[in-house]
Amino acid sequence: MWQDLGAALCLVLVLEGMIPFLYPAKWRQMVQRLAEVDDRTMRIVGLVSMVTGALLLYVVRR
């Protein structure tokens, strides 16, 4: 289980690093826009992302 978790975290880092590597100017603009989003909206987006990820993981690992 720990090996799978480590591999998943490594893949997250690879995927997260692709956009700033490929499109640094657009990434900077996106980060500036995200800084202006209110906390409630950010929490909702985070919750939706977590639930979607958990459901997709369940489907893939089933």
ZADREN-727852 format. One line per field, with one value per residue (C-alpha): residue number from 1; x, y, z; residue in three letters. Coordinates in pm, whole numbers, plus 50000, padded with zeros to 5 digits. Layout:
<recs>
nr <- (NUM ...)
xx <- (X ...)
yy <- (Y ...)
zz <- (Z ...)
rest <- (ALA ...)
</recs>
This chain:
<recs>
nr <- (1 2 3 4 5 6 7 8 9 10 11 12 13 14 15 16 17 18 19 20 21 22 23 24 25 26 27 28 29 30 31 32 33 34 35 36 37 38 39 40 41 42 43 44 45 46 47 48 49 50 51 52 53 54 55 56 57 58 59 60 61 62)
xx <- (50000 50276 50448 50126 50076 50432 50388 50063 50228 50514 50265 50087 50418 50488 50142 50151 50489 50391 50187 50442 50714 50524 50331 50498 50325 49977 50048 50146 49821 49620 49786 49709 49343 49330 49459 49145 48899 48714 48769 48421 48460 48811 48682 48398 48638 48872 48588 48460 48814 48868 48534 48590 48938 48814 48533 48769 49016 48736 48635 48995 49086 48762)
yy <- (50000 50250 50184 50263 50581 50690 50622 50820 51118 51106 51110 51409 51596 51509 51620 51936 52029 51992 52312 52553 52385 52403 52729 52941 53269 53113 52931 53261 53422 53128 53154 53527 53456 53182 53429 53636 53347 53355 53082 52930 52876 52735 52487 52375 52320 52126 51909 51834 51747 51512 51334 51298 51160 50912 50793 50753 50564 50333 50267 50208 49980 49782)
zz <- (50000 50089 49758 49570 49773 49700 49329 49328 49497 49245 48957 49114 49121 48757 48646 48860 48716 48352 48321 48474 48267 47938 47988 48259 48166 48157 48484 48650 48529 48662 49003 49015 48937 49201 49461 49399 49452 49784 50043 50009 49634 49682 49943 49717 49427 49659 49790 49440 49332 49627 49581 49206 49266 49525 49298 49001 49220 49332 48969 48855 49147 49137)
rest <- (MET TRP GLN ASP LEU GLY ALA ALA LEU CYS LEU VAL LEU VAL LEU GLU GLY MET ILE PRO PHE LEU TYR PRO ALA LYS TRP ARG GLN MET VAL GLN ARG LEU ALA GLU VAL ASP ASP ARG THR MET ARG ILE VAL GLY LEU VAL SER MET VAL THR GLY ALA LEU LEU LEU TYR VAL VAL ARG ARG)
</recs>
